[in-house]
Every structure is written in structure tokens, then in C-alpha cells.
Amino acid sequence: MKRLVIYVHGKGGSAEESIHYQPLFAESDVIGFDYKSQNPWEVKNEFSCFYDLHSKGYDSVILIANSIGAFLSMNSLSDKQIEKAYFISPIVNMEKLITDMMMLAKVTEYELRGKKEIQTDFGETLSWNYLCYVREHPVVWTAPTHILYGEQDNLTSYKAICEFANRIKASLTVMKNGEHWFHTEEQMKFLDNWICCL
């Protein structure tokens, strides 16, 4: 069976990170996706076109997605044939993340609606259109999914990840003392073992 593995990076990442996963899927072709779009309504078309172009000639597709890459993938690829998905520190409740950032920046919905975009002191741009989009387009995801979550994840609560995993019937693995960004030698070893054991 000819299998393709697509890796989707998180914020600040790159398609080159897919190289890490090649030994873990030695019998498959592994490619990274360097998407350019930043908001989910533009991403939808870009992701869909990438999938359609690269999945031709393959019997199955496995998706590995990191952080916001998982959110954007679920938003864009829910109607595609995906054999299995591995989500690393996925953003599973974008509305909550945005409203948490609004509280941190002391920005009200009224202010954001009026200004449309507000730059925060911590480097994020709050967008009224983005908030409206995620409210109007809840994630619907049915592909068999495995989730890896760091106990110290500062973007997604344990409660939120558990609720999401239960809702989509995904397996959930929690790394004790793990962070949102899996990057240390210990964390990457845990990640590799997680994939190999599934």
C-alpha cells in the first residue's frame, strides 16, 4: 500500500520539521506543508489544494499536525480521506484562546468589533473577523485521531483537551511536565515513542 504522510507545522515552524518524522514512517513518503495563509477562511482553500495535489496516486494519507496547524487542518481537511491523524498540542478551542488573549490584553468585544483588529503588547493581533469565523464554523472532525498533550500546556487546558478528545473519540496521551512546544530531547523522545506505540 502506498501511503503519504503530511506534516503541518505550528506557528513559527516550517515544513522542514517533517524530516524528523521520516524515520518513524520509513515505508511512507513524508512531506511538510509550508502554508502561507494566516486565517482559517484563506487556509481552507490552500490546505485543500495542497492535499488534492499531493495525495494523487496514494492509497492512504496520514496527517501529523502541530498546535495551530492541527486547528487549521481540522478546519480545512474535514471532508478529505485521512486514514489517521496525529495531533501534537492541538489548539482545540480557538474561541476560548482568543477570548483569553482579549482578557489578557484588557480588550472588550465591543472594542474589537469597532476596531476590527487590535495589536497586543504580547505580539498577537486580535481580529474580530477571526473570532466571528471560529464561532460560526465549529470544528467537525471524524478521522481516527491520536492526541499528544503536555501537562504544562499554557494554551489549552487539560479540561478542554479531554472534552475535545471525548467528543471526537480520539486517544489522548499526556506527557507529565510536557510543554505546549515539544522540542527538548526528552520531549521529542516521548513524542517518537508515542507515535511508534500507536
C-alpha positions as CSV (number, residue, x, y, z in Angstrom):
1,M,0.0,0.0,0.0
2,K,1.4,3.4,-1.0
3,R,1.0,5.9,1.9
4,L,1.6,9.6,2.2
5,V,2.3,11.4,5.5
6,I,1.6,15.1,5.5
7,Y,3.1,17.2,8.3
8,V,1.6,20.6,9.2
9,H,3.7,22.8,11.4
10,G,2.6,25.2,14.1
11,K,3.2,29.0,14.4
12,G,6.8,29.9,13.7
13,G,7.5,26.4,12.4
14,S,8.4,25.1,8.9
15,A,7.8,22.3,6.6
16,E,11.5,21.2,7.2
17,E,10.3,19.8,10.6
18,S,8.8,16.9,8.6
19,I,12.3,15.5,8.2
20,H,12.1,14.4,11.9
21,Y,9.2,12.1,11.1
22,Q,10.7,10.3,8.1
23,P,12.4,7.5,10.1
24,L,9.2,7.0,12.0
25,F,7.3,6.3,8.7
26,A,10.1,4.7,6.8
27,E,7.7,2.8,4.5
28,S,5.8,6.0,3.6
29,D,6.5,9.3,1.7
30,V,6.7,12.1,4.2
31,I,6.2,15.7,3.2
32,G,5.9,19.0,5.0
33,F,3.4,21.7,4.2
34,D,4.6,25.3,4.3
35,Y,1.3,27.1,4.2
36,K,1.2,30.9,3.7
37,S,-2.3,31.8,4.8
38,Q,-2.8,33.0,8.4
39,N,-6.6,33.0,8.8
40,P,-8.9,29.9,8.6
41,W,-11.0,31.2,5.7
42,E,-8.0,31.6,3.4
43,V,-6.3,28.5,4.8
44,K,-9.2,26.3,3.8
45,N,-8.6,26.7,0.1
46,E,-4.8,26.5,0.4
47,F,-4.9,23.3,2.5
48,S,-7.5,21.6,0.3
49,C,-5.5,22.3,-2.9
50,F,-2.3,21.0,-1.3
51,Y,-4.0,17.8,-0.2
52,D,-5.6,17.2,-3.6
53,L,-2.3,17.9,-5.5
54,H,-0.1,15.7,-3.3
55,S,-2.4,12.8,-2.4
56,K,-2.9,11.7,-6.0
57,G,-1.6,8.2,-6.5
58,Y,-1.6,7.3,-2.8
59,D,-3.8,4.6,-1.2
60,S,-3.9,6.4,2.1
61,V,-2.9,9.7,3.8
62,I,-1.7,10.1,7.4
63,L,-1.8,13.6,8.9
64,I,0.6,14.9,11.6
65,A,-0.2,18.4,12.8
66,N,1.2,20.6,15.4
67,S,-0.6,23.3,17.6
68,I,-2.4,25.8,15.4
69,G,-1.5,23.6,12.4
70,A,-4.0,21.0,13.9
71,F,-6.7,23.6,14.2
72,L,-6.2,24.8,10.6
73,S,-6.1,21.2,9.3
74,M,-9.4,20.3,11.1
75,N,-10.9,23.4,9.7
76,S,-9.7,22.7,6.1
77,L,-9.5,18.9,5.7
78,S,-12.6,17.5,7.4
79,D,-14.0,16.3,4.1
80,K,-10.8,14.6,2.9
81,Q,-9.9,10.9,3.2
82,I,-7.4,10.7,6.1
83,E,-6.5,7.2,7.4
84,K,-5.2,8.5,10.7
85,A,-4.3,11.9,12.4
86,Y,-1.6,12.6,15.0
87,F,-2.2,15.9,16.7
88,I,0.7,17.3,18.9
89,S,-0.5,20.0,21.3
90,P,-3.5,20.9,19.1
91,I,-5.5,24.1,19.5
92,V,-8.9,22.6,20.1
93,N,-10.9,25.7,21.2
94,M,-9.8,28.7,19.2
95,E,-12.7,30.8,20.5
96,K,-11.5,30.3,24.1
97,L,-7.9,31.0,23.2
98,I,-8.9,34.3,21.5
99,T,-11.2,35.4,24.4
100,D,-8.4,34.5,26.9
101,M,-6.0,36.8,24.9
102,M,-8.6,39.5,24.9
103,M,-8.9,39.3,28.7
104,L,-5.1,39.4,29.0
105,A,-4.9,42.5,26.7
106,K,-8.0,44.0,28.5
107,V,-9.9,44.3,25.2
108,T,-13.7,44.0,25.2
109,E,-15.7,42.5,22.4
110,Y,-17.2,46.0,21.8
111,E,-13.8,47.5,21.3
112,L,-12.7,44.6,19.0
113,R,-15.9,44.8,16.9
114,G,-15.4,48.5,16.4
115,K,-11.6,48.5,15.6
116,K,-11.7,45.1,13.7
117,E,-8.0,44.4,14.7
118,I,-6.1,45.3,17.8
119,Q,-2.3,44.7,18.3
120,T,-1.5,43.4,21.7
121,D,1.6,44.1,23.9
122,F,2.5,40.4,23.8
123,G,2.8,40.3,20.0
124,E,-0.6,38.8,18.9
125,T,-3.1,40.6,16.7
126,L,-6.7,40.2,17.9
127,S,-9.1,40.0,15.0
128,W,-12.9,40.5,15.1
129,N,-13.3,38.6,11.8
130,Y,-11.3,35.7,13.1
131,L,-13.3,35.5,16.3
132,C,-16.6,35.6,14.3
133,Y,-15.3,32.9,11.9
134,V,-14.4,30.4,14.6
135,R,-17.8,31.0,16.3
136,E,-19.7,30.4,13.1
137,H,-17.6,27.4,11.9
138,P,-17.2,25.0,14.8
139,V,-14.7,22.2,14.2
140,V,-16.2,18.9,12.8
141,W,-13.6,16.2,12.7
142,T,-14.2,12.4,12.2
143,A,-10.9,11.0,11.1
144,P,-9.3,8.5,13.6
145,T,-7.1,10.7,15.8
146,H,-4.4,10.4,18.4
147,I,-3.6,13.4,20.6
148,L,-0.4,14.2,22.4
149,Y,-0.7,16.8,25.2
150,G,1.9,18.3,27.5
151,E,0.8,18.6,31.1
152,Q,2.2,22.2,31.3
153,D,0.5,23.3,28.1
154,N,-0.2,27.1,28.5
155,L,-2.5,27.5,25.6
156,T,-5.0,24.6,26.1
157,S,-6.4,23.5,29.4
158,Y,-6.5,19.8,30.4
159,K,-10.3,20.1,30.7
160,A,-10.6,21.4,27.1
161,I,-8.3,18.7,25.6
162,C,-10.2,16.0,27.4
163,E,-13.6,17.3,26.3
164,F,-12.4,17.5,22.7
165,A,-10.8,14.1,22.7
166,N,-14.0,12.6,24.1
167,R,-16.1,14.5,21.6
168,I,-14.2,13.2,18.5
169,K,-13.4,9.8,20.1
170,A,-9.6,10.4,20.0
171,S,-7.0,8.7,22.1
172,L,-5.2,11.1,24.5
173,T,-1.7,10.8,25.8
174,V,-0.4,13.2,28.4
175,M,3.3,13.8,29.0
176,K,4.0,14.7,32.6
177,N,5.7,18.1,32.8
178,G,5.5,18.4,29.0
179,E,5.0,21.8,27.4
180,H,2.9,23.1,24.5
181,W,6.0,23.1,22.4
182,F,7.6,19.7,22.2
183,H,11.3,20.5,21.5
184,T,13.7,19.2,24.2
185,E,15.5,15.9,23.7
186,E,13.3,14.3,26.4
187,Q,10.1,15.6,24.9
188,M,11.0,14.5,21.4
189,K,11.9,11.0,22.6
190,F,8.5,10.8,24.3
191,L,6.8,12.0,21.1
192,D,8.7,9.4,19.0
193,N,7.7,6.6,21.4
194,W,4.1,7.8,21.3
195,I,3.9,7.5,17.5
196,C,5.8,4.2,17.4
197,C,3.5,2.6,20.0
198,L,0.2,3.5,18.3
